[in-house]
Amino acid sequence: MLIPAYQAESTIGALVRSLRDLRIPVIVVDDASTDRTVQRATEAGACVIRRPVNGGKGAALKTGIAEALKEPSTQWVLMMDADRQHLPEDIPLFFQERLRRTEADLFIGDRMHAPEGMPLDRQWTNRFMSALLSFYSGQHIPDSQCGFRLASRRLLERVRLRSNHFEIESELILRAARAGFRIASVPVRCVYPSERVSFILPFLDTLRFLRLLIQG
């Protein structure tokens, strides 16, 4: 399990413990947090990589992917966010879908099949971005912005990611599709705690997304 984390001291410990209870090894990439994210993740039993300078979610994911692929036995990398928006209990759904969709190399969580609890502005933005990415990728992507994902080793070794921020999730879809990989969706539950803090910068991150679509 790969978890990029920033300022996640309130959630990361419980998340790692729940994953460890499921006997899932966990890599946490801390993106230069100034709180106790590293301490909490380490105490919970994660392998923690600490980036010295904050580079964004994309930079943290790329660091974690490179670390995960150092292990020759790693054939799949499961990714999830640190804010407990994703439920560890949904992890088996990814592997069930992988057994069913053997031609796919990227599985993306789909919260939009039952988006109750997701703020309306996030629903509208997600549907718009997902429609654009579905068009550009030539594949149906109902929830392009979900960070709960399972990717094959061969995809991650083939695709060269460049983004350093939140647009990396869109970039992975586009580059995977253009390289000929199949993408599948996995219905997962949507959890939006009332105290959730978002580090998304709506204007800047939208510009990054549009630049990604234009430049490819």
C-alpha positions, 0 to 999 in steps of 0.5 A: 500500500502506498500512501502520500501524506501531508499534514496528516497526523490526525488520520495517518496512524489509525489508517496505517494500523487498520491496514497493518491489521489486514496484513498489508505492508504500507509505505507512507511518503511524507511530503515534508509535513511540519506536524507529527505525520512521520511520527504517527505513521512510524509508530503505527508500523509503516515504512516511512519515506520523508521528502525534505521539501514539499513537492506536492501529491504527484511528487510524493506518489512518484517517490513512493512508486519508485520505492515500491518497484525496488522490490522485485516481487511487487507486481501491483501497487495499491494507492490511497489517500491519507485522509481516511476518505477511503475505507480499507474494507473496500480493498478486496473489491479491487482484487475481485475486479482484477480477477474479473477484468484480467485485461486491465492494468489500472483500477480506479475507485468509483465514488460517483455511483453513490456520491452521497456525502460528497460536497456538491461542488466536488461532484460537479467538478469531478463529473466534468473532469471525468467526462473530459478525461473519458473523451481524451482517453477513449475509455469510460472513467466515471471518477477520474479524481479518486486517489484509491487505485490499483496499478500493475507493475508493467504499467508503472514501469512503462508510463513516465509521470511528470506531474508533481501536484493533484493533476498526476491522477489525471496524467496517469489515466491519459498516459496509461490509455495512450500507451494502450493499457485498459482501465477499469472502475471499482465501486467504492464508498464515499467518505467525507469527514466534516473536519476534512481539510483539503490542500487542493487549490481550485484555480491553480489546480484547474489550470494545471489540469487544463495544461495537462490536457493541452500539452498531453 
